[in-house]
C-alpha cells in the first residue's frame, strides 16, 4: 500500500463549503477509483484540511492518481472543492512499523 499525506489551506471562511463539496464529490469518487482513506481532519485554528490517502494496485499510486484526475467523472465534480484551496502540499509517506511491510 502506498500512502500520500495531503495538507491544504482552505480559503478563509470557506471550510464548511469545502467540506460539503469534498464529501459529496471527491470522497466517493476516490473510493470508486480504488483509493482508501486512512482519515481526514480539520485544523480549525489554521483553516487546514489534512488527509491521508492510500492506494494498493499493480499500477501504483502515481498512475492511479493521474487516471483519477484525467477522468470525466473528476472533471464533472460540481461544486469543485479545488477552487476553495488557497495552497496545498502533497507528500508520499511510509509507515515505520515493521508489520506495515
N, C-alpha and C positions, 0 to 999 in steps of 0.2 A: 504494500500500500504506500503510495506517495501522498504527502501532505503539503498543503500550502496555507500559510498564515496570511490573512488579508486584513489590513488596517486602513480604514477610510475615515477621513474627517468630513463630516456632513455639514452642509451649509447651515449657518446659524438659524435656529428656529424651524428647521425643516425635518428633524428626526422622525416625527410621527408620520409625516408624509412619505419619507424614505422607507420606513419600516413597512407601511401598508403596501407600497409598491413592490418592495423586495420579497415580502412574504407571499404576495399574490402571484408574482411573476418569476423572479429568479429562483427562489427556493424550490418550487415544484418542478421547474424546467431543469435545473441542475440535477435533481434526483432522476428525472426521466432520462437524462444523458449518462447516468451511471455513477454520478458523484455521490459521495457520502459526507454527511455533516458531523463533525466532532462537536461543534457547538457554535453559537453566535451570541455576542454580548454587546451591550451598550455601555460606554463610559460616559455617564451623564455630564461630568464636570468639564469634559473637553469635546463634546459633540462627536465622539468617535464610535464607529461601528467596527467590531473586531470579530472575525470568524475564521474557523479552521475547516478546510475543505479537503477531502481525501478522494483518491481515485486508485482503483486497482484493476488494471486491464492490460492486455498484451501490448497495446499501442502506447501506453504511458500517459502521464498527466498532461504534458505539453500538447500532444496530438489531440487528446480528448477535449482540452480547453479550447484549442483552435477550432475544432469541429463545432463545439457549443457556440462560440462567438460568431462563426460563419453561418450558422443555421438560420433558416427563415423564421423559425419559432422565436429565436432570440431577437431577431430584428423586429418582430411583431409585438414584443412585450410593451404594453402601454398601461399605465404610465411607466416610463423607463426610469428606474431609480438612479441610473448612472448620471443623469443630469443634476442630481441633488448632491453629488460628491464634489467637494472642494479639492481634495487631494487624496491620493491612495498609494499604498505601498504593498507589494505582494512579494513574499519570500517563501521559497521551498524550505521545509523543515524536516527533521528526522528525530525519531524517538531515541533516547539514550538507554532505555530499558532493554536488557538482553532478550526478553521474550518477544520483543517487537520484531525480531528477525532482521 
